[in-house]
Every structure is written in structure tokens, then in C-alpha cells.
Amino acid sequence: MRQIVLDTETTGLETSQGHRIIEIGCVELFNRRLTGRHYHQYINPEREVDAGAFQVHGISNDMLADKPKFAQISADFIAFVGDADLIIHNAAFDIGFINAEFSRLNPKPAYMETRCKVIDTLLLARAKHPGQKNNLDALCKRYGVDNSQRDLHGALLDAEILADVYLLMTGGQTDLSLGGNQTNKDAGSAGASEIKRLSATRKPLPVLMASDDELVLHQQKLVSIQKSSGDNCIWLKAELSVQEPSIQ
């Protein structure tokens, strides 16, 4: 199961006002494991960045002046995403901007929601934590995800953080090992954040078996639970059922 965690930064809030994408960040998950592969690109939006948007992400017009236009990076972006499931926080915003960029291309690619399944983590969080704050910072605090580097919004960093939040929010199963070689398809963003995870070649964790004394204490505890529960200790029943030979 291949999934892409995606985030964008833009010149402003509304595509209807001609605002454009200025940064795309993606990280890849395969079978709920971070692979280390990611896509990151700054983009020349061919217009000015709104002052309010600059206060959020800190990406200036001068910084974007020499970056490629969306039409120049669209093929690489589409190839990286493929038909993977997309995991996005407030997906309507990012998908709307990507589709608006697609609509300017000739020929026009299929819209994202027709080529990929879209999972909106904001909607997931609202269903799981109704009546609470569910922005990315709030979710980081709730699930213990380190966002100390998030002074300003950045597409790649936010995608990395969202990947950890998503894995914790949807079952708590996280594997931070790298499943492949790390690649960076960034054509113009020297100094972009890199994913730093545990080494894929690290030694497996040792398996520590219970000692005889610990097994005795465990059995005594089960017997105590059995008595206090009126002979209803399910763990003891499970052990007995395994130990009893079947009658042929």
C-alpha cells in the first residue's frame, strides 16, 4: 500500500483570486512505513506573494524568482505521486490549488481526486477528537510529535510531521526506519529539510524472555485475578485451553 503525505504553500488563500502554489512537499509511505523517498520543490508562481501568506511561511518573492514554473515541474510531480493514496491535512485546500495549476496546463492532466484516493487528516481528527483543536500543531501536542522546528510553515517539514501524526492517529503503529535509498527531487531548493529517521541497517532489537521466577509471579497474579473475578480470568482460561490436550 503506497501512500504520499503531501503539503503545499501558496501565495494566498483563494484560487479564485489567482493565487498559486509556491512549494510542494511530499513524503512516501509504503505499508505504513516511511521509505525515505521524498519530493520537494519551490515554484515560481508568476505573481506576488501576499504579505499575509509571507508571514505564515516566510517564502519571499525574491526567493522564488529563479525557481521553475509549475508547468516545468508538473511531470516529475505527477510521476512521483502516481496513483498512491494522498494523505493531506485540510485536503480541499491543497487539492483545489493543485487542480487549479493542472487547469493551466496544456494538455490538462486528470484532477488529483480522479487519479488518487484522498485521505483528509483534518476530517479524521475532527471525527476522532470532536470539539477540540485539530490543526497540525494541536495534533502534534496531542500525539507527542516533535514540531519544535516548525517556526514557520514549510511544505516538506509539514509533510514529515503529518506522516508521524497520521500513523499515530490511525492506530499508533509507526515505523521510522528507511525502506530504501533516500532521494530528493528538488530542482531548486538547496538547504531544504531532509528526513532523518532510524537507519535501515540497524541491528534488530533483542528479544528478552521471561525468567523462571517471572513466570511463577505471572502465574500467581493470574490465579489472584481468577479468584477476585469469580473464576473469570480470561488470560488464565486462554493458557489452560492451550495446555489441555485435544480429545480425539
N, C-alpha and C positions, 0 to 999 in steps of 0.2 A: 504494500500500500504506500504509494508515493504521495507526499503532501508538501506543499510550498507555503511557508508562512511569509506573508507579504505586507509591506507598508510603503506608503508614498508620502512625499512632502510636496506642497503646491505653492503657487504664487498667491493664492487666496482661497476663499471658501466655496465659490459658486462657479460651475462650468458655464452657466447661463451668462455670466459676466465676462466670459473669455479667459478665465483663469486656467493655468496649465500646470502640468506635472514638472517638477524640477529635480526630483530624486526618487529612485526606486530601490528598495532593499528587499531581498528575498533570502531565506534560508531553507534548506531541504531537509525533510524528514522522510525516512523510509522505515516502515513498520514501527512507527513511533520512536525512532532513534534519529538523532542528529547525525547527518552524514559528514558534515564539514564543508559540503559544497554550498556556495552561495553566489548570488548575483547582486552586484551593486553598481549603480550608475547615476551620476549627476547629468542633468539635461538642460540645455539652453532653451528656455520657454518662449523666446522671441517676443517677450514683453517684460514689463517691470514687475518686480515682486512688491506686493503691498506691504506697507510699514507694519501692519498688524501681524501678517504672516512672518515677516522677518523677526519680530520679537519672539515668536514661537520656536522657529528652527535656526535662526541665525545665518541663513544662507543668503548672501548678498548678490546683487546684480553683477558686480564685478567678478565674483567667484564663478558665475555661470557663463560669462561672456565667451570663453573659449571652449565650452563643452559642446558635445554633439547635440543636434536636434533630435526630437523623438523619432522622426522618420528614419534617421540614421542608425538608431539602436533597436528599432522595433523587432527586426527579425531575430536578433540574438535574445531579446527578452522573451519573445513568443516561444523560441526553441527551448529556452531554459525551463519555462513553465510547463510546456507540453500540455498534456491532459490531466495533470495532477490535481488533486483536491486543493483548493485555496483556503487558507486559514487567515482571516483578516479581522481586525478589531474595528467595528463600525464599517462593515463591508460596503454598504451602499455608497459611502463617500469615495473610497478608493476605486471601486468598480466603475462608478459614474465617471471619474476622471480618466481612467484607462480607456473606457469605451468612447469618451469624447475625443481622446487622442487617436483612437482607431478610426473614428469617423472622418478624420482629416487626411487619412492615408488613401492612396490610390494604387492598387485596389484595396478596398476596405476589408480587414480581417473580420472573422466572426467575433461577435462580442464575447467577453470573458465568461459570462454565465451560461453561454451555449456550448462552450468547449470544456468548461471545468465545473465541478461541484464546488459551491462556495459555502464555507462554514464561517458564520459571523460569531466571533467570541464575545462580542458585546451582548448579543441576544442570548447566548448561552449563559453568560454571567448574570444577566437580569433574571433569567428563569431560575438559576441556582441561588441567587442572593437578592431576592426581591426587596425593594425599598432601601437598598444600600448603594453607596457609590460604586460604580463599576468601570471607571476609567482605568487605564493601564497602571497608573501609579497606585491606585487603591487596590487593584488586584495583586500587584507586587507585594504590597504590605500584607495583604490577607494570606498570601501563599508563601511568604518568606523568600521571594525572589529579589536578588540584589539589583537595584536600579540606581545605585549611587553615582554612576557615570552619566545619568540622564539629566544633566543640567538643562540641555536644550533637546528638542525633538530631533531625531535623526532616523532615516528610514531603515538602515541596516541594523543599528543598535536596537531600535524598537522591535524589529522583526525577531532578533535574537531573544530579547526579553519576552516577547509574546509567545515564542516557541516554548520556553520554560513554563510560562503561566498556563498555556493551553494543555500541556502534558499533565501538569498538576491538577488542573481544574477538571479534566476528563478522566480521572482515575488515579492520579498520583504516581503513575508509572513513568519515570524519567530515566533515560539512559544518555549520559552526556559524553559517551565515547564516540570517536570518529570512526565511521564505517568505510571511509575511503580517503583518497588524497584530497586535500583542501585546494580549491580553485577559486580564483577571483576574476570575474568577468567585468572588471571595472576599467573602462577605457579612458577615464579621465579624473580619477579621484584618489590621488596619492594621499596617504595618511588616513584612508577610510578605516573604520573599525574592523577588526578581524575577530572571527570566532575563536575563542580559546577554551578548549574542552580537555577532558582527560585523554591521555594517549591511547590510541587503539592497540598498541603493542604492550600495554602494561600487563603484569602478571595477574592471573585470576586471584580473587580473594580466597584465603584458606577456609576450609570447612572444619569447624570445631565441633566434635562430637561430645555429647553429654557424658560425664564420668559416671561410674557406678553409684557413687554417693548422690550425685544429682538425680539419677534415675530413681533411686529409692525415695528421695524427697519429693520428686514429682508424683510418684505413685501414692505416697502418703497424702499429698494435697488432694489428689483425685478422690481418695477414699473419704477425706473430710468433706469435700463438696458433695459426694454421694449421700452422706448422712444428713447434711444440713438441707439438702434439696429433696428429701423424701425419695431416695433411690432414683433420682432423675438427672444424674450427671451424664450428659451426652458424650463427653470425652471418654469416660470410663467404659461406657457401653460400646463405643466405637473400638476401643482397644480390645475388649473382650470378644467382639464379633470377629475381629481379625485373628485372634489367637485360637478360637474354637475351631476344631476340625469339622469339615463338612461331612454329613452322613450320606453315604452312597446307598 
